[in-house]
Amino acid sequence: MQGTVSFHPIDLEFFDGVIQPLIEGQKINPETYLELALRQRESMARVARYIGTLETLLELYEPPPPIAEGKLWDRVRSRLERFDHRPDPLSVLVRRQVEPDLHLYGRPFFITEGSAERVAGLADEYMGCSDGEEVDSLILDQLLRLDKELGKSVEPDGPEERGSSMSYRNELLGALKEIFDLSQAAATQDRWGPAGGERERADRVLSRELPWRAVLLHSRAIPYWIGENVDGLETICKAAGVTLPDFLTPAWRLLGDACEQYPALRDAMGTELHDDCQVGAFVSPADVPELLQFLSSEGSRIIRIATQHGQGPVCSLLLRKIRECAHFAAKHELGYLEASGIPPMHANVDDELSTARQVVSVAVDTL
């Protein structure tokens, strides 16, 4: 697929206690879920400020682009200025120590640890923070781990930009209600569509959108890993000629009887990601240890084949993220899931859920 792929430790209790009852038209108590989601949002709002600073410093490392138009002398001078560019020492340090695809965008929160065990431990610490000062302290420790000067010099980028917790809570509740309403419309063979827009059979919309909508909501409460311009595990195994492990299955388990009630929903769910806003391979909690063993036994071979095609570093980083996610899942007896098109954690803003729901609606219309 070569797009944005995310790797999720999957809490089956969320799907069993929140999503499946909504599909069946039952009432739920979402308070535990909302508490986790609001806490994660608070932590990511603090993290995003530091990510903003580090992004700015990385930009300052690069010389300004040359002027393409204008007077000849101005264009010549802009090119000379590029040759004379001397980046700020702090931006040089950030460029040397920070791996953007891992530290800023690949892992949940801001984690610079080396081992999967320490990464999982830091994710737990972030999730357990009760206030912003505790989050800032963890961020500072991670900066110091990279370099003492980063710990002393990197300051958060401006004030936190987010709306009220109540607004975000209402966004989450609205997204949960949409799953309830869509499922009810499908059960009564009604039609579904945006206000003032084209409506179609609700069961067709449910088959296209329900899995992704559910995983999006899950991702607001449970940390996950993400990769840009990569593929899922099945695709890279096929590319490397590695036999696919039996424990990779479609994510039917997450939606319970809905897959039996709506055969098109079951048929739409597979193990390989082909499009944006899609749910892919699932590994049950009981089989996650086998996933870790598979990565240990076959990872080197996959990376070696990728290296022959000029994709060694990209593949190595991808497998590292999958391994870290699987380790976190094993630690907490969670499942593992791949998806495409889930917004990054640090992109938490007031309208992220409504924006993401619009994205999936637009994306599926193009399939």
C-alpha positions as CSV (number, residue, x, y, z in Angstrom):
1,M,0.0,0.0,0.0
2,Q,2.9,2.4,0.8
3,G,1.0,4.8,3.0
4,T,0.4,5.7,6.7
5,V,0.3,2.4,8.6
6,S,-0.3,2.1,12.3
7,F,0.4,-0.8,14.7
8,H,-2.0,-1.1,17.6
9,P,-1.9,-3.1,20.9
10,I,-5.6,-4.1,21.0
11,D,-7.6,-4.2,24.1
12,L,-10.4,-6.7,23.5
13,E,-12.4,-5.4,26.5
14,F,-13.0,-2.1,24.6
15,F,-14.5,-4.0,21.6
16,D,-16.4,-6.5,23.8
17,G,-17.7,-3.9,26.3
18,V,-18.1,-0.8,24.1
19,I,-18.2,-1.5,20.4
20,Q,-20.1,-4.8,20.2
21,P,-23.0,-3.6,22.6
22,L,-23.3,-0.4,20.4
23,I,-23.6,-2.6,17.3
24,E,-26.3,-4.6,19.1
25,G,-28.3,-1.5,20.0
26,Q,-27.5,-1.7,23.7
27,K,-26.6,1.0,26.2
28,I,-23.1,1.2,27.5
29,N,-21.1,2.9,30.3
30,P,-18.2,4.6,28.5
31,E,-16.7,6.3,31.5
32,T,-13.6,4.1,31.8
33,Y,-12.8,4.6,28.1
34,L,-13.4,8.3,28.3
35,E,-11.1,8.7,31.2
36,L,-8.3,6.9,29.4
37,A,-8.9,8.9,26.2
38,L,-8.9,12.2,28.1
39,R,-5.7,11.4,30.0
40,Q,-3.9,10.4,26.8
41,R,-5.1,13.6,25.1
42,E,-3.7,15.7,28.1
43,S,-0.3,13.9,27.8
44,M,-0.1,14.3,24.0
45,A,-0.9,18.0,24.2
46,R,2.2,18.4,26.4
47,V,4.3,16.2,24.1
48,A,3.1,18.0,21.0
49,R,4.7,21.3,22.2
50,Y,8.1,19.7,22.5
51,I,7.7,18.0,19.1
52,G,6.9,21.4,17.7
53,T,10.2,22.8,19.0
54,L,12.2,19.9,17.7
55,E,10.6,20.2,14.3
56,T,11.5,23.8,14.2
57,L,15.1,23.1,15.1
58,L,15.3,20.4,12.4
59,E,14.0,23.0,9.8
60,L,16.6,25.5,11.0
61,Y,19.4,23.0,10.3
62,E,18.6,23.2,6.6
63,P,19.6,26.3,4.6
64,P,16.7,28.4,3.2
65,P,15.6,27.4,-0.3
66,P,17.0,29.5,-3.2
67,I,14.8,32.1,-4.8
68,A,13.5,30.9,-8.1
69,E,12.2,34.2,-9.4
70,G,13.0,37.9,-9.1
71,K,16.1,40.0,-9.9
72,L,19.2,38.2,-11.0
73,W,21.3,39.5,-8.1
74,D,18.7,38.5,-5.6
75,R,18.7,34.9,-7.0
76,V,22.5,34.8,-7.0
77,R,22.6,36.1,-3.5
78,S,20.1,33.5,-2.2
79,R,22.3,30.8,-3.7
80,L,25.4,32.2,-2.0
81,E,23.6,32.4,1.3
82,R,22.9,28.7,1.0
83,F,26.7,28.0,0.7
84,D,27.3,30.3,3.7
85,H,24.6,28.8,5.9
86,R,25.8,27.9,9.3
87,P,23.1,26.2,11.3
88,D,22.6,26.9,15.0
89,P,24.5,24.5,17.2
90,L,21.4,23.4,18.9
91,S,19.8,22.5,15.5
92,V,23.0,20.5,14.7
93,L,22.6,18.6,17.9
94,V,19.0,17.8,17.3
95,R,19.8,16.7,13.7
96,R,22.5,14.4,15.1
97,Q,20.5,12.9,18.0
98,V,16.8,12.9,17.1
99,E,15.4,10.3,14.7
100,P,12.2,12.0,13.5
101,D,10.6,8.8,12.1
102,L,11.1,7.1,15.4
103,H,11.2,9.6,18.2
104,L,8.8,12.2,16.9
105,Y,6.3,10.4,14.7
106,G,6.9,6.6,15.0
107,R,6.4,5.9,18.7
108,P,3.6,7.0,21.0
109,F,4.3,10.1,23.2
110,F,8.0,11.1,23.1
111,I,10.3,8.1,23.8
112,T,14.0,7.8,23.0
113,E,14.8,4.5,24.8
114,G,16.7,1.8,23.0
115,S,15.1,-1.5,24.0
116,A,11.5,-2.6,23.5
117,E,11.2,-3.3,27.2
118,R,12.2,0.3,28.1
119,V,9.9,1.7,25.4
120,A,7.0,-0.2,26.8
121,G,7.8,0.9,30.3
122,L,7.9,4.6,29.3
123,A,4.6,4.3,27.4
124,D,3.1,3.0,30.7
125,E,4.6,5.9,32.6
126,Y,3.1,8.4,30.2
127,M,-0.3,6.7,30.5
128,G,-0.1,6.9,34.2
129,C,0.7,10.6,34.5
130,S,-1.9,12.5,36.5
131,D,-0.9,16.0,35.4
132,G,1.1,18.0,32.9
133,E,4.2,18.4,35.1
134,E,4.7,14.7,35.3
135,V,4.5,14.5,31.5
136,D,7.1,17.3,31.2
137,S,9.4,15.5,33.6
138,L,9.3,12.4,31.4
139,I,10.0,14.4,28.3
140,L,12.9,16.1,30.0
141,D,14.4,12.7,31.0
142,Q,14.1,11.5,27.5
143,L,15.8,14.6,26.1
144,L,18.6,14.2,28.7
145,R,19.0,10.6,27.6
146,L,19.8,11.8,24.1
147,D,22.1,14.6,25.2
148,K,22.5,16.8,28.3
149,E,22.4,19.9,26.2
150,L,19.1,19.0,24.7
151,G,17.7,18.6,28.2
152,K,18.9,22.0,29.1
153,S,18.1,24.0,26.0
154,V,14.9,22.5,24.4
155,E,11.8,24.4,25.5
156,P,8.2,23.7,24.7
157,D,6.8,25.4,21.6
158,G,4.3,28.0,22.8
159,P,1.0,27.4,24.8
160,E,-1.0,24.2,24.5
161,E,-3.4,24.4,21.6
162,R,-6.5,22.4,22.4
163,G,-10.1,23.0,23.3
164,S,-11.8,22.1,26.5
165,S,-11.9,18.5,27.8
166,M,-15.7,18.7,27.7
167,S,-15.6,19.5,24.0
168,Y,-13.3,16.5,23.4
169,R,-15.4,14.3,25.5
170,N,-18.5,15.3,23.5
171,E,-16.5,14.5,20.3
172,L,-15.8,11.0,21.6
173,L,-19.4,10.5,22.7
174,G,-20.6,11.7,19.3
175,A,-18.4,9.2,17.5
176,L,-19.7,6.4,19.7
177,K,-23.2,7.4,19.0
178,E,-22.5,7.3,15.2
179,I,-21.6,3.7,15.5
180,F,-24.8,3.0,17.4
181,D,-26.9,5.0,14.9
182,L,-25.2,3.4,11.9
183,S,-25.7,-0.1,13.3
184,Q,-29.4,0.6,14.0
185,A,-29.9,1.9,10.5
186,A,-28.2,-1.2,9.0
187,A,-30.3,-3.5,11.2
188,T,-33.6,-1.9,10.0
189,Q,-32.4,-1.8,6.4
190,D,-32.5,2.0,6.4
191,R,-30.4,4.5,4.4
192,W,-27.4,6.4,5.8
193,G,-25.5,9.5,4.8
194,P,-24.3,13.0,5.9
195,A,-26.9,15.7,6.5
196,G,-27.9,17.2,3.2
197,G,-25.7,14.7,1.3
198,E,-26.4,11.5,-0.7
199,R,-27.7,8.6,1.3
200,E,-27.1,4.9,0.6
201,R,-27.9,1.6,2.2
202,A,-26.7,1.6,5.8
203,D,-25.5,-2.0,5.7
204,R,-23.1,-1.1,2.8
205,V,-21.7,1.9,4.8
206,L,-21.3,-0.3,7.9
207,S,-19.4,-2.9,5.9
208,R,-17.0,-0.2,4.6
209,E,-16.6,2.0,7.6
210,L,-17.4,0.2,10.9
211,P,-14.0,-1.5,11.5
212,W,-12.0,1.6,10.9
213,R,-14.3,3.9,12.9
214,A,-14.0,1.4,15.9
215,V,-10.2,1.3,15.7
216,L,-10.0,5.1,15.4
217,L,-11.9,5.3,18.7
218,H,-9.7,2.7,20.3
219,S,-6.6,4.6,19.3
220,R,-7.7,7.7,21.2
221,A,-7.3,5.7,24.5
222,I,-4.5,3.2,23.8
223,P,-1.0,4.2,22.5
224,Y,0.1,2.9,19.1
225,W,3.0,3.0,16.7
226,I,3.0,4.5,13.2
227,G,5.0,4.4,10.0
228,E,4.9,6.6,6.9
229,N,5.2,5.2,3.3
230,V,5.4,1.6,4.6
231,D,3.4,-1.6,4.3
232,G,1.9,-4.1,6.7
233,L,3.6,-7.3,7.9
234,E,1.9,-9.5,5.3
235,T,3.0,-7.4,2.4
236,I,6.6,-7.3,3.5
237,C,6.6,-11.0,4.1
238,K,5.4,-11.7,0.6
239,A,8.0,-9.3,-0.8
240,A,10.8,-11.1,1.1
241,G,9.5,-14.6,0.2
242,V,8.9,-15.4,3.9
243,T,6.0,-17.8,4.6
244,L,3.1,-16.0,6.2
245,P,2.5,-17.0,9.8
246,D,-0.8,-18.7,10.6
247,F,-1.6,-16.4,13.5
248,L,-2.2,-13.4,11.1
249,T,-6.0,-13.3,10.7
250,P,-8.6,-10.7,9.6
251,A,-9.9,-8.7,12.6
252,W,-13.3,-10.4,12.7
253,R,-12.9,-11.1,16.4
254,L,-13.2,-7.4,17.2
255,L,-16.7,-7.1,15.8
256,G,-18.3,-10.2,17.1
257,D,-21.6,-11.4,15.6
258,A,-21.7,-8.4,13.2
259,C,-19.4,-10.3,10.8
260,E,-22.0,-13.1,10.7
261,Q,-25.0,-10.7,10.4
262,Y,-23.4,-8.8,7.6
263,P,-21.4,-11.1,5.2
264,A,-20.2,-8.1,3.2
265,L,-18.5,-6.8,6.4
266,R,-16.7,-10.1,6.9
267,D,-15.7,-10.2,3.2
268,A,-14.3,-6.7,3.4
269,M,-11.9,-7.5,6.2
270,G,-8.6,-9.1,5.3
271,T,-5.0,-9.3,6.5
272,E,-3.4,-7.0,3.9
273,L,-3.8,-3.3,3.6
274,H,-4.6,-2.0,0.1
275,D,-6.2,1.4,0.7
276,D,-6.4,4.3,3.2
277,C,-8.8,4.0,6.2
278,Q,-8.6,0.3,6.3
279,V,-8.2,-2.4,9.0
280,G,-5.7,-5.2,8.3
281,A,-4.0,-8.1,10.1
282,F,-5.0,-9.1,13.6
283,V,-3.1,-11.2,16.1
284,S,-4.9,-12.5,19.2
285,P,-3.5,-11.9,22.6
286,A,-2.6,-15.6,23.0
287,D,-0.6,-15.5,19.8
288,V,1.3,-12.3,20.3
289,P,4.3,-14.2,21.9
290,E,4.4,-16.2,18.6
291,L,4.5,-12.9,16.7
292,L,7.5,-11.8,18.7
293,Q,9.2,-15.2,18.1
294,F,8.5,-14.8,14.3
295,L,10.1,-11.4,14.3
296,S,13.1,-12.7,16.0
297,S,13.5,-15.7,13.7
298,E,12.6,-14.1,10.4
299,G,13.4,-10.4,10.9
300,S,17.0,-10.6,9.8
301,R,16.0,-12.5,6.6
302,I,13.3,-9.9,5.7
303,I,15.8,-7.0,6.3
304,R,18.4,-8.7,4.2
305,I,16.1,-9.1,1.2
306,A,14.9,-5.5,1.7
307,T,18.6,-4.3,1.7
308,Q,19.1,-5.9,-1.7
309,H,16.3,-3.7,-3.0
310,G,17.7,-0.6,-1.3
311,Q,15.1,-0.6,1.5
312,G,17.1,-2.0,4.4
313,P,17.0,0.9,6.8
314,V,13.3,1.5,6.1
315,C,12.5,-2.2,6.7
316,S,14.6,-2.3,9.8
317,L,12.8,0.6,11.4
318,L,9.4,-0.8,10.4
319,L,10.1,-4.1,12.1
320,R,11.5,-2.3,15.1
321,K,8.1,-0.5,15.5
322,I,6.2,-3.7,15.0
323,R,8.4,-5.5,17.6
324,E,7.9,-2.6,20.1
325,C,4.2,-2.6,19.6
326,A,4.0,-6.4,20.0
327,H,6.2,-6.3,23.1
328,F,3.8,-3.7,24.7
329,A,0.9,-5.9,23.7
330,A,2.5,-9.0,25.2
331,K,3.3,-7.2,28.5
332,H,-0.4,-6.3,28.9
333,E,-1.9,-9.4,27.4
334,L,-3.4,-7.4,24.5
335,G,-3.8,-8.2,20.8
336,Y,-2.0,-6.7,17.8
337,L,-3.6,-5.0,14.8
338,E,-2.6,-3.1,11.7
339,A,-4.6,-0.2,10.2
340,S,-4.1,2.5,7.6
341,G,-5.0,6.2,7.8
342,I,-5.2,6.6,11.6
343,P,-4.1,10.1,12.6
344,P,-0.9,10.4,14.6
345,M,-1.2,10.7,18.3
346,H,0.6,14.1,18.4
347,A,-2.0,15.5,16.0
348,N,-4.7,15.5,18.7
349,V,-6.8,18.7,18.2
350,D,-10.3,19.6,19.0
351,D,-11.9,18.5,15.8
352,E,-9.6,15.5,15.1
353,L,-12.4,12.9,15.3
354,S,-14.8,14.8,13.0
355,T,-12.0,15.4,10.6
356,A,-11.0,11.8,10.6
357,R,-14.6,10.7,10.1
358,Q,-14.8,13.0,7.1
359,V,-11.5,11.4,5.8
360,V,-12.9,7.9,5.9
361,S,-16.1,8.9,4.2
362,V,-14.2,10.6,1.4
363,A,-11.7,7.7,1.1
364,V,-14.3,5.0,0.9
365,D,-16.2,6.9,-1.8
366,T,-13.2,6.5,-4.0
367,L,-12.8,2.8,-3.7
